[in-house]
Amino acid sequence: MSKLKVSAIHDPDNDNEALTIDTAGNVGVSQSLSLADTKKAQFGTSNELQIYHDASGDSWITENAAGGSLNVQGDNLILGSANGDKYLFGVTNSYTKLYYDNSEKLATTSTGVDITGALTVNGSAVGGANTPAFTAYLSSVDSGTESQSRVIPFDSTEYNVGSDFNTSTYRFVASEAGYYYFALHARVQAWDQNYTNYAHIQINLNGGTKAMGEYDPNGQTYYENMACSCIIYMNGSSDYVDCRYYADSSNGSSQRINNGAQTRFTGFKLIS
């Protein structure tokens, strides 16, 4: 069997070496190596690793060894699209990030993972933020005729994430359907320090009572601190929640509900 000994192949256009073979059999290529569709660059004694482009327009890197692993290693590992958008970005001894449309959605940390957006398991959303959320309060004392139920005019908010609490109507109208937690604390008292016979506060859904806090001192004190809370499902469109109070005194004087930290209404969406 005859053998052809080649030490170098030169580019005929400029006489530059395009391919070299040294005495140890190492091959060097200084120009591009082109392989036609389905023609493979094969590595390993039994051609276990193959790199090729098929006739359908797909490219393949295949490890065929039984039980073998295909290792892709680097201190910074990036998988992405041809235009530079990231699919995955991994940094040694640090984070690995996953992307959707080049926007980071999940990142590993030293304590677990950080998720941007909602997590869905078997079609159901898991986690998310406790929003919409708000805390409302009175900017001034509200007074009214005794023995009359009155809407508590919460005209100010400490925070109002989602802007679902209306300080003109004193109502919370949820923009997202789901279960919400509400808590109301109020201080109601008789005017001019007259004794109060009875008082209560309410959290209402669409005008119907969902929670009530009451106090019945039987004329033994002129102010009452009351609280109530509840969990309510809201449809995310027309349902509204507001608060009311009622009090009567020992001598028919007007009643008032205090402002500031003494009367607060808080609500937020529960994470499902």
Secondary structure, 3 states (H helix, E strand, C coil): CCCCCCCEEECCCCCCEEEEECCCCCEEECCCCCCCCCCCEEECCCCCEEEEECCCCCEEEEECCCCCCCCCCCCEEEEECCCCCEEEEEECCCCEEEEECCEEEEEECCCCEEECCCEEECCEEECCCCCCEEEEECCCCEEECCCCCEECCCCEEEEEECCCEECCCCEECCCCCEEEEEEEEEEEEEHHHCCEEEEEEEEEECCEEEEEEEECCCCCECEEEEEEEEEEEECCCCCCEEEEEEEEECCCCCEEECCHHHCEEEEEECCC
